[in-house]
Amino acid sequence: MGNDLIQHEQHNIGEICTRQQCAAGRGDRVALRFIPAYGERTDYSFLELDAQSNRFANLLQQLGFVEGDVFFTFLPKLPEQFFAFLGALKLKLITGTLFSNFGDDALLDRLGDSCAKGVILRKSALKKLGRIRNRLPSLRYVIVTDSDVDLAPDILSLRRLLADASAEFVTPETSPDTPSVLHYTSGSTGKPKGVLHCHGSVLHQSRTAREVLDLRPNDIYWCTADQGWVTGTSYGIIAPWSLGVTQVQYGGGYDAEIWFAILEEEKVNIWYTAPTALRMLMREDPGIFGKRSLTSLRHIFSVGEPLNPEVIRWSRESLGREIYDTWFQTETGGILISNQPGLPIRPGSMGKPVDGIEAAIISDSGNLLPDGEQGNLCIKAGWPSMFVTYLNNESGYCSKFKEGYYNSGDTAYRDADGYFYFVGRNDDVINTAGHLISPFEVESALLEIGEVAESGVIGAPDELLFEKVIAFVSLHHGLEPSRELELKIRLHVTNRASSIATPQEIVFVDAVPKNRSGKIMRRVLKARYLGIDAGDISTLED
């Protein structure tokens, strides 16, 4: 694999996904079929994708952006999301994507930590940005997609900027180790960490799209992931277009009727989605599936959280298709362990390492563990899409590696035939509907509420979401819980963190358990919630 992607040592992701496809004779092929939640669908060929991303690269260059500057998109699914992302990469900017439902604190953490120089958004997001703008001294330009005129000297109209931007752009030669995509991932005890990748990641993303997802030149592909997350960039932008494959993008949210209409009418061949969405489909009226022809659908893949055996059985019975579970992380940049066509599925298993990936189960003391024993899921370092640092946190990055292995933070085991099985996280990070939530971020948002004295946040098992967010709240003396206060708490977390971080349950308690050094004992909270033994509590505060 791989060398056919690289022309004259040009590893630039933006160039490979656009101009190189045109040079290979695919210029007139549909690259993007954008289906809005309301209105008419629009097709963009690879020639148009190249021209639009060139225009974006040119306007950024005219504004004074240079290699290494940080630029973010803060958009829902829109064509501008894709043009901006690829255009910024062509200019060799460090390019990040922000989930459009992020709240003030989540936005501030990411734009501030990265010293972002620019961001593109819709007018509806200006109020949110405005509340934190004075705390972002590095942010020089805000580009607005849906305004005909500039709204301030530094709040600029994309439409006006594009009117003066050339559709021709010569992408500078880009080495594989040139920084490219920046995503932030949640930690259990501190601020989100900026995970930085390089342009050479395209080699692994492209190869796994071809060898694992089985993408073929004339396929129609649909990845439902939001571009605010790594799946939405690695496999919702880079991988399919690096192979010249047409992809569908739907601008709306989950809707079983619409989703199955898209699968049928667009003749989707490869569908990549999340287990939570599949579990939601299991609850729908079977008539939704029965009236649709899925003859074009060759494979279904899932990502983001463990895939329940029940979902696999449902798909076999209701859709007549296997679902192949895949495992990767923000840090890995691409699929490392997977079920895939040709490999018999063992329900409950993540599958086997993809070609070129060496995975192992390692104890806390650094010893390789035998088959059947649980331990840390670790990957031999050096794969092409491996992250290169945590931005501004080199010590945190170094702590993830030991004896040449990357520690994923997941607990797993391997069976005698080489299949890997996920057991859980070995930290407190919550996986809700495939999104990793920092309990620390939610706890911090809760403590901003005047009535809240203490807070502790955990994840608890949930049939639909995999894990749900549970908030334990202790109120100041003399205050009583109420429905109104619960609503206030939920709204505040949504506005400060994000809608996906909003607690599904709020439990009012007299006090939040801490150890003698003041650290919240989340395992004690979890044990109490689940009604199980909390284990050693000798360090608990009296």
Phi and psi in degrees as a GROMACS rama.xvg file:
@    title "Ramachandran Plot"
@    xaxis  label "Phi"
@    yaxis  label "Psi"
@TYPE xy
101.192  -50.6796  GLY-2
-65.9107  -24.0513  ASN-3
-66.8358  -18.3102  ASP-4
-77.0542  -28.6192  LEU-5
-99.5897  122.122  ILE-6
-119.008  119.884  GLN-7
53.9467  44.0918  HIS-8
61.1047  24.8446  GLU-9
-92.0175  105.966  GLN-10
-101.987  7.34715  HIS-11
-63.3201  122.009  ASN-12
-60.0748  -44.6054  ILE-13
-61.0791  -41.0421  GLY-14
-68.0318  -44.2459  GLU-15
-62.7804  -38.0943  ILE-16
-80.6031  -7.76926  CYS-17
-130.163  -79.8567  THR-18
-59.0772  -39.3729  ARG-19
-66.2307  -34.3268  GLN-20
-67.1908  -38.1394  GLN-21
-64.9549  -42.9854  CYS-22
-63.2946  -25.4544  ALA-23
-86.5365  7.36002  ALA-24
89.8097  13.2895  GLY-25
-104.078  13.6583  ARG-26
-56.028  -37.1946  GLY-27
-86.0435  -6.87466  ASP-28
-71.3419  144.281  ARG-29
-67.1058  123.024  VAL-30
-90.6769  -47.8373  ALA-31
-127.357  123.481  LEU-32
-107.066  103.819  ARG-33
-95.3553  122.236  PHE-34
-112.061  105.771  ILE-35
-73.7266  162.136  PRO-36
-61.6819  -32.667  ALA-37
-137.028  135.036  TYR-38
108.166  -173.012  GLY-39
-86.6425  145.809  GLU-40
-72.9994  154.787  ARG-41
-133.727  134.721  THR-42
-100.415  140.764  ASP-43
-126.519  122.38  TYR-44
-76.9117  170.926  SER-45
-64.5544  -32.8041  PHE-46
-61.8724  -43.2676  LEU-47
-69.5846  -38.2758  GLU-48
-61.7013  -40.0422  LEU-49
-64.6865  -47.105  ASP-50
-64.8784  -43.692  ALA-51
-66.5596  -40.6168  GLN-52
-70.9319  -32.4577  SER-53
-62.1603  -44.0965  ASN-54
-62.1461  -37.8607  ARG-55
-69.154  -40.6946  PHE-56
-60.2726  -41.9036  ALA-57
-65.2777  -41.8563  ASN-58
-67.8484  -35.5398  LEU-59
-66.0063  -41.31  LEU-60
-62.9233  -40.2102  GLN-61
-65.5629  -27.6587  GLN-62
-80.097  -8.45882  LEU-63
102.19  10.4122  GLY-64
-72.1894  138.873  PHE-65
-131.8  166.177  VAL-66
-48.1016  131.764  GLU-67
94.666  -15.8893  GLY-68
-64.8818  154.435  ASP-69
-104.146  128.567  VAL-70
-131.74  136.084  PHE-71
-119.285  147.726  PHE-72
-99.1519  139.348  THR-73
-133.038  70.2457  PHE-74
-133.604  150.084  LEU-75
-72.534  -179.143  PRO-76
-66.3447  113.385  LYS-77
-147.29  155.193  LEU-78
-55.1304  -34.9012  PRO-79
-61.1786  -27.4309  GLU-80
-57.3254  -44.8947  GLN-81
-76.9715  -40.4509  PHE-82
-63.3794  -44.7865  PHE-83
-65.6941  -44.2929  ALA-84
-59.2616  -50.5372  PHE-85
-71.1953  -36.3734  LEU-86
-65.1236  -42.3639  GLY-87
-64.0712  -37.8684  ALA-88
-67.4057  -35.9544  LEU-89
-59.6775  -35.1555  LYS-90
-81.915  1.55795  LEU-91
66.2361  32.6865  LYS-92
-81.8769  152.904  LEU-93
-76.1937  118.936  ILE-94
-117.355  121.231  THR-95
-117.204  158.168  GLY-96
-124.198  135.723  THR-97
-113.39  133.705  LEU-98
-59.3758  128.383  PHE-99
-66.8831  -13.8047  SER-100
-98.1933  9.3535  ASN-101
-59.5464  143.317  PHE-102
-90.6346  -174.801  GLY-103
-57.1324  -50.6378  ASP-104
-65.1201  -42.8324  ASP-105
-62.3679  -40.1665  ALA-106
-66.4002  -45.5957  LEU-107
-61.2147  -45.0598  LEU-108
-56.6667  -43.1982  ASP-109
-80.842  -45.9788  ARG-110
-67.5134  -35.9734  LEU-111
-72.9669  -48.2222  GLY-112
-61.7931  -37.0055  ASP-113
-83.7294  -8.54555  SER-114
53.7495  46.6346  CYS-115
-59.0592  137.042  ALA-116
-91.8402  -24.1238  LYS-117
-154.113  160.384  GLY-118
-150.848  144.929  VAL-119
-113.515  136.078  ILE-120
-155.902  178.28  LEU-121
-96.3934  161.039  ARG-122
-56.4959  -33.5663  LYS-123
-62.6452  -19.6721  SER-124
-93.4923  -4.49719  ALA-125
-65.0368  -37.0135  LEU-126
-62.1222  -43.6418  LYS-127
-62.0988  -46.7766  LYS-128
-65.3663  -37.5717  LEU-129
-59.8427  -31.1563  GLY-130
-70.3823  -19.4914  ARG-131
-119.048  -0.253367  ILE-132
-58.9237  -37.5155  ARG-133
-70.4155  -5.81988  ASN-134
-105.233  12.8392  ARG-135
-124.313  73.1929  LEU-136
-64.1709  -22.8675  PRO-137
-83.0043  -16.7138  SER-138
-76.8885  108.027  LEU-139
-98.6289  -32.714  ARG-140
-133.273  135.013  TYR-141
-117.965  120.996  VAL-142
-105.565  128.166  ILE-143
-108.871  127.525  VAL-144
-76.6284  -27.9517  THR-145
-118.327  41.0718  ASP-146
-131.575  138.228  SER-147
-81.1625  -18.1134  ASP-148
-131.396  158.478  VAL-149
-65.3813  141.234  ASP-150
-98.9399  -13.6327  LEU-151
-168.517  167.342  ALA-152
-56.3265  -26.8104  PRO-153
-116.335  9.71856  ASP-154
-118.674  99.5209  ILE-155
-108.038  147.759  LEU-156
-80.9017  123.364  SER-157
-61.672  -40.7347  LEU-158
-61.2879  -41.1157  ARG-159
-67.3782  -43.3556  ARG-160
-62.869  -40.2571  LEU-161
-67.9621  -29.0734  LEU-162
-60.9234  -26.2237  ALA-163
-106.551  6.83205  ASP-164
-101.056  130.821  ALA-165
-71.4497  148.82  SER-166
-86.5262  2.07075  ALA-167
-106.636  132.427  GLU-168
-150.971  131.736  PHE-169
-97.1177  109.612  VAL-170
-70.1648  126.386  THR-171
-65.545  151.184  PRO-172
-57.1144  134.739  GLU-173
-128.244  119.322  THR-174
-77.5698  159.956  SER-175
-63.338  -24.1631  PRO-176
-93.98  12.3626  ASP-177
-73.2728  128.274  THR-178
-56.9777  143.079  PRO-179
-132.045  -84.7261  SER-180
-99.8351  138.258  VAL-181
-122.122  121.128  LEU-182
-123.556  151.92  HIS-183
-108.106  136.969  TYR-184
-121.627  154.25  THR-185
-85.0225  143.811  SER-186
-114.333  164.846  GLY-187
-85.7774  -19.3818  SER-188
-128.286  6.68492  THR-189
-161.379  -164.448  GLY-190
-68.6103  159.304  LYS-191
-58.438  149.639  PRO-192
-105.282  132.96  LYS-193
-81.6315  111.585  GLY-194
-93.8957  113.521  VAL-195
-103.986  130.787  LEU-196
-113.781  173.348  HIS-197
-123.446  164.502  CYS-198
-61.1855  -28.0133  HIS-199
-63.372  -11.3462  GLY-200
-59.7913  -24.8973  SER-201
-58.7523  -28.016  VAL-202
-62.5217  -45.6384  LEU-203
-73.9201  -40.7993  HIS-204
-62.6462  -42.1935  GLN-205
-67.0904  -44.7428  SER-206
-63.8113  -42.9093  ARG-207
-70.6828  -29.8099  THR-208
-64.1695  -36.7181  ALA-209
-80.4684  -43.6142  ARG-210
-89.7944  -30.3803  GLU-211
-96.6938  -54.7369  VAL-212
-75.832  -11.9813  LEU-213
62.9402  36.4875  ASP-214
-71.1764  132.503  LEU-215
-119.357  158.648  ARG-216
-52.1267  -38.013  PRO-217
-100.369  15.4103  ASN-218
-73.8985  156.686  ASP-219
-107.98  126.237  ILE-220
-123.059  143.1  TYR-221
-138.357  116.517  TRP-222
-109.38  121.319  CYS-223
-83.0969  -5.13658  THR-224
-65.9695  144.732  ALA-225
-72.3361  144.389  ASP-226
-70.7914  -5.8989  GLN-227
-72.3491  -8.74736  GLY-228
-122.137  162.726  TRP-229
-62.5963  -35.5695  VAL-230
-61.2485  -38.4363  THR-231
-69.0186  -21.0805  GLY-232
-96.9812  -49.3299  THR-233
-63.2164  -43.0789  SER-234
-119.031  1.70866  TYR-235
-111.399  0.250079  GLY-236
-139.164  -66.1886  ILE-237
-67.9615  -54.8356  ILE-238
-60.9541  -53.0496  ALA-239
-64.0127  -41.1914  PRO-240
-75.1414  -23.0414  TRP-241
-68.4024  -18.3215  SER-242
-103.242  1.70273  LEU-243
72.3684  27.6047  GLY-244
-94.3653  140.694  VAL-245
-72.8709  132.265  THR-246
-126.871  146.612  GLN-247
-94.1993  139.91  VAL-248
-131.321  129.535  GLN-249
-107.229  127.993  TYR-250
-81.3653  -8.84909  GLY-251
-94.7911  -178.201  GLY-252
-93.0918  -162.25  GLY-253
-65.1844  128.274  TYR-254
-156.578  108.938  ASP-255
-58.1912  -42.7726  ALA-256
-60.7701  -48.4168  GLU-257
-66.9115  -42.8101  ILE-258
-58.9101  -45.3439  TRP-259
-74.0843  -26.3501  PHE-260
-65.6575  -40.5744  ALA-261
-63.5037  -45.7793  ILE-262
-57.7197  -42.0828  LEU-263
-76.5617  -53.5811  GLU-264
-71.1022  -33.2924  GLU-265
-88.1841  -2.06711  GLU-266
54.5211  49.9911  LYS-267
-65.8809  131.53  VAL-268
-95.2771  -40.1388  ASN-269
-126.437  126.894  ILE-270
-122.911  123.301  TRP-271
-118.366  117.896  TYR-272
-145.049  -167.311  THR-273
-113.985  148.513  ALA-274
-56.4982  -36.1956  PRO-275
-60.8658  -43.7901  THR-276
-61.8671  -39.9861  ALA-277
-67.374  -37.2099  LEU-278
-67.2173  -34.0007  ARG-279
-65.123  -39.9734  MET-280
-64.2036  -33.7847  LEU-281
-59.0654  -27.6457  MET-282
-87.5907  -5.32069  ARG-283
-80.6211  164.323  GLU-284
-61.4717  123.044  ASP-285
-57.2701  -19.505  PRO-286
-60.9815  -25.6601  GLY-287
-61.2375  -38.3538  ILE-288
-83.9229  -35.8938  PHE-289
-64.1001  -28.9944  GLY-290
-90.1146  1.63608  LYS-291
-112.171  139.841  ARG-292
-93.196  125.243  SER-293
-112.246  32.4917  LEU-294
-61.9424  -26.745  THR-295
-80.8182  -19.2761  SER-296
-76.1908  110.442  LEU-297
-88.2499  -43.231  ARG-298
-143.762  150.731  HIS-299
-120.827  132.751  ILE-300
-123.295  152.982  PHE-301
-130.21  157.791  SER-302
-158.614  153.158  VAL-303
116.907  -30.0101  GLY-304
-161.641  163.824  GLU-305
-59.4528  144.08  PRO-306
-95.7178  119.019  LEU-307
-65.6245  140.298  ASN-308
-55.599  -31.623  PRO-309
-62.245  -35.0401  GLU-310
-68.0254  -39.8277  VAL-311
-61.7725  -43.8656  ILE-312
-64.9611  -41.8935  ARG-313
-60.1283  -44.5526  TRP-314
-64.7584  -40.0861  SER-315
-61.02  -42.1909  ARG-316
-79.3263  -41.8305  GLU-317
-91.7143  -34.0612  SER-318
-110.267  -14.5209  LEU-319
68.3385  28.4897  GLY-320
-134.537  147.763  ARG-321
-77.1664  153.927  GLU-322
-116.661  125.962  ILE-323
-101.505  118.034  TYR-324
-79.1781  140.49  ASP-325
-126.809  150.143  THR-326
-126.066  125.416  TRP-327
-160.845  175.904  PHE-328
-133.694  169.655  GLN-329
-53.944  -43.0654  THR-330
-67.4637  -30.7442  GLU-331
-83.0277  -22.4507  THR-332
75.0748  -15.3527  GLY-333
-164.346  170.647  GLY-334
-64.4478  128.753  ILE-335
-114.731  -35.9033  LEU-336
-128.211  136.603  ILE-337
-160.48  151.001  SER-338
-84.6892  148.127  ASN-339
-157.943  159.651  GLN-340
-53.1111  133.782  PRO-341
97.7409  -15.3432  GLY-342
-107.936  118.125  LEU-343
-56.6881  133.439  PRO-344
-80.1747  134.327  ILE-345
-111.726  103.726  ARG-346
-50.26  131.774  PRO-347
97.6538  -13.5595  GLY-348
-95.4872  147.565  SER-349
-75.5674  -13.986  MET-350
101.735  -150.912  GLY-351
-121.357  159.046  LYS-352
-58.7431  141.061  PRO-353
-73.3185  164.818  VAL-354
-53.99  134.544  ASP-355
88.3031  -2.76181  GLY-356
-110.174  129.434  ILE-357
-109.892  114.053  GLU-358
-111.513  150.642  ALA-359
-149.38  156.911  ALA-360
-104.21  119.397  ILE-361
-125.614  138.529  ILE-362
-74.4126  167.89  SER-363
-60.7031  -28.1257  ASP-364
-84.8407  -1.96573  SER-365
97.0675  9.66106  GLY-366
-92.6918  140.308  ASN-367
-67.6305  131.44  LEU-368
-98.5283  148.41  LEU-369
-73.9394  166.86  PRO-370
-56.0308  140.798  ASP-371
93.0964  -15.7877  GLY-372
-97.0117  136.464  GLU-373
-77.8525  143.645  GLN-374
-169.701  -163.478  GLY-375
-79.0228  128.027  ASN-376
-77.6692  115.901  LEU-377
-125.685  149.719  CYS-378
-123.557  131.941  ILE-379
-59.337  124.688  LYS-380
-67.612  152.613  ALA-381
120.491  1.05576  GLY-382
-71.1018  153.578  TRP-383
-62.4742  -28.786  PRO-384
-97.9768  13.3513  SER-385
-65.0968  136.637  MET-386
-63.4599  155.543  PHE-387
-108.675  -15.5149  VAL-388
-171.929  163.365  THR-389
-92.5735  121.284  TYR-390
-55.7791  128.769  LEU-391
60.959  22.3082  ASN-392
-150.656  61.2692  ASN-393
-64.5531  -33.7465  GLU-394
-65.9904  -38.4779  SER-395
-63.6253  -37.9922  GLY-396
-64.1383  -49.1063  TYR-397
-61.5141  -32.0531  CYS-398
-67.5874  -16.1608  SER-399
-82.3518  -7.46092  LYS-400
-121.316  138.474  PHE-401
-152.32  130.1  LYS-402
52.6746  37.0322  GLU-403
81.6942  5.7131  GLY-404
-115.195  142.723  TYR-405
-89.2174  126.945  TYR-406
-91.4564  115.79  ASN-407
-73.724  -18.4769  SER-408
84.5028  -0.761495  GLY-409
-99.338  143.494  ASP-410
-96.4887  135.171  THR-411
-154.372  176.047  ALA-412
-144.011  163.633  TYR-413
-120.229  139.729  ARG-414
-89.4737  179.112  ASP-415
-66.1465  -18.3224  ALA-416
-99.4376  7.33148  ASP-417
90.3133  6.8827  GLY-418
-82.2283  139.936  TYR-419
-103.783  145.715  PHE-420
-129.86  125.528  TYR-421
-74.9912  136.153  PHE-422
-110.369  -45.6007  VAL-423
170.069  177.957  GLY-424
-81.8156  148.383  ARG-425
-101.083  18.9432  ASN-426
-131.127  -166.479  ASP-427
-98.0483  6.58373  ASP-428
-61.8239  138.008  VAL-429
-101.217  128.498  ILE-430
-102.197  98.9746  ASN-431
-113.416  115.926  THR-432
55.7724  34.8308  ALA-433
85.2601  -1.64901  GLY-434
-104.961  132.582  HIS-435
-86.728  123.944  LEU-436
-113.856  131.958  ILE-437
-83.5644  119.636  SER-438
-61.2024  -31.0518  PRO-439
-61.9657  -42.8223  PHE-440
-62.4619  -42.1179  GLU-441
-69.3016  -42.3385  VAL-442
-59.6491  -40.9873  GLU-443
-63.7826  -41.5478  SER-444
-64.104  -39.7374  ALA-445
-63.2601  -37.6611  LEU-446
-71.4036  -11.6658  LEU-447
-78.2513  -13.3461  GLU-448
-81.9045  128.353  ILE-449
-56.5876  -33.0784  GLY-450
-79.2037  -16.1661  GLU-451
-90.7855  124.983  VAL-452
-92.9835  -42.458  ALA-453
-142.606  155.398  GLU-454
-147.596  149.966  SER-455
-144.134  138.006  GLY-456
-128.182  135.783  VAL-457
-134.843  168.177  ILE-458
-106.375  138.568  GLY-459
-126.825  149.106  ALA-460
-56.1859  141.857  PRO-461
-144.321  135.531  ASP-462
-63.6857  -34.3119  GLU-463
-92.9893  -48.2957  LEU-464
-90.2885  -4.97591  LEU-465
76.6088  -56.6343  PHE-466
-135.849  142.668  GLU-467
-111.44  154.236  LYS-468
-86.793  122.656  VAL-469
-115.679  125.554  ILE-470
-108.988  125.545  ALA-471
-98.9495  125.219  PHE-472
-127.594  128.77  VAL-473
-108.99  127.102  SER-474
-92.5634  157.694  LEU-475
-61.9442  153.189  HIS-476
-52.9813  132.826  HIS-477
91.976  -8.79111  GLY-478
-96.4295  148.159  LEU-479
-118.804  147.167  GLU-480
-63.5951  152.877  PRO-481
-156.062  163.022  SER-482
-62.1437  -39.74  ARG-483
-62.0233  -40.1021  GLU-484
-68.1006  -39.1764  LEU-485
-59.074  -44.9204  GLU-486
-62.6884  -41.8935  LEU-487
-60.7732  -43.0001  LYS-488
-62.0641  -47.1988  ILE-489
-63.1641  -43.9329  ARG-490
-64.1947  -38.6866  LEU-491
-66.5956  -43.6814  HIS-492
-63.6764  -40.9545  VAL-493
-59.2081  -44.5231  THR-494
-73.7986  -30.6568  ASN-495
-90.6976  -38.6191  ARG-496
-105.807  -82.8562  ALA-497
-173.185  167.02  SER-498
-63.7448  -31.7546  SER-499
-75.9073  -16.3351  ILE-500
-89.7365  -5.66961  ALA-501
-63.4357  128.554  THR-502
-60.5373  133.832  PRO-503
-75.834  -28.5125  GLN-504
-136.27  143.594  GLU-505
-120.819  121.482  ILE-506
-112.051  117.506  VAL-507
-85.9151  129.726  PHE-508
-131.517  160.847  VAL-509
-70.9231  -35.9633  ASP-510
-155.648  152.858  ALA-511
-96.3528  125.568  VAL-512
-65.3869  133.147  PRO-513
-133.839  157.853  LYS-514
-85.3195  -178.937  ASN-515
-69.042  -15.5809  ARG-516
-94.0726  4.33994  SER-517
91.8791  5.11281  GLY-518
-79.8079  133.423  LYS-519
-62.9924  129.661  ILE-520
-93.9302  85.1819  MET-521
-67.4266  -30.414  ARG-522
-65.6397  -31.8003  ARG-523
-69.0189  -43.4117  VAL-524
-59.8512  -43.0331  LEU-525
-65.8307  -42.2474  LYS-526
-62.9618  -42.2587  ALA-527
-63.727  -41.6495  ARG-528
-64.3381  -40.5666  TYR-529
-85.8041  -8.9177  LEU-530
71.5855  36.0948  GLY-531
-120.508  171.032  ILE-532
-65.6558  130.799  ASP-533
-81.178  -5.56276  ALA-534
74.8058  -151.426  GLY-535
-66.7389  118.434  ASP-536
-120.92  27.3794  ILE-537
-66.6579  -22.8728  SER-538
-90.9397  2.25016  THR-539
-66.7773  140.988  LEU-540
-58.528  144.539  GLU-541
